[in-house]
Amino acid sequence: DLGGAYFAADDPQRALSAFADAERLAPSSGTLLLAAGLNVVRALHAVGARAGLVARLERLRAQVLELPAGADKAARLLALAEIYRDVAAGEPQGHALYASARELASAAVPLAAATDDPRLHADAHGGLGAGHAALGDTEQALAEVRRAVLVAQNAGVADGLYRWEWQLGRILRASGRPAAALASY
């Protein structure tokens, strides 16, 4: 929590220190260690530390894939997919990292759909849409984000709905459809 507070206060170096402490103090396995590891990678990326970042991501990926099926695994897959997308922007192997992000989000979709959590379900489709968009697959990105919008609308998840309508608008604008983007916004 302390690391999150530092991160929110735009102090990624102190956040990194707190997250590293959490990782060191966490039990040798389990979701607490995994959460701390994800936060360490986010903070490392935020401070511009590139050395070993991709290798750390791959270790976290292996740990997340070992989790039992369920909402926690879906949420961790989506968090990791987001980190992969963030890191990909500055890496020479960016395309492969974007592809990994899409695979992780894709694995989260059926897990999220099987839960009673419409926000997680919408987030899974939105994350998969972001993965497709990052790889330039505009039509598939639009299809997934529209699914996220539909799930959020049907469940009355207004605080999540705006994100997917905004993302839909961004994808439409980037694909040269300003009128449709404006309608989405």
Secondary structure, DSSP 8 states (H G I E B T S, - for coil): -HHHHHHHTT-HHHHHHHHHHHHHHS-SSSHHHHHHHHHHHHHHHHTT--TTHHHHHHHHHHHHHTS-SSHHHHHHHHHHHHHHHHHHTTSTTHHHHHHHHHHHHHHHHHHHHTSS-HHHHHHHHHHHHHHHHHTT-HHHHHHHHHHHHHHHHHHT-HHHHHHHHHHHHHHHHHTT-HHHHHHH-
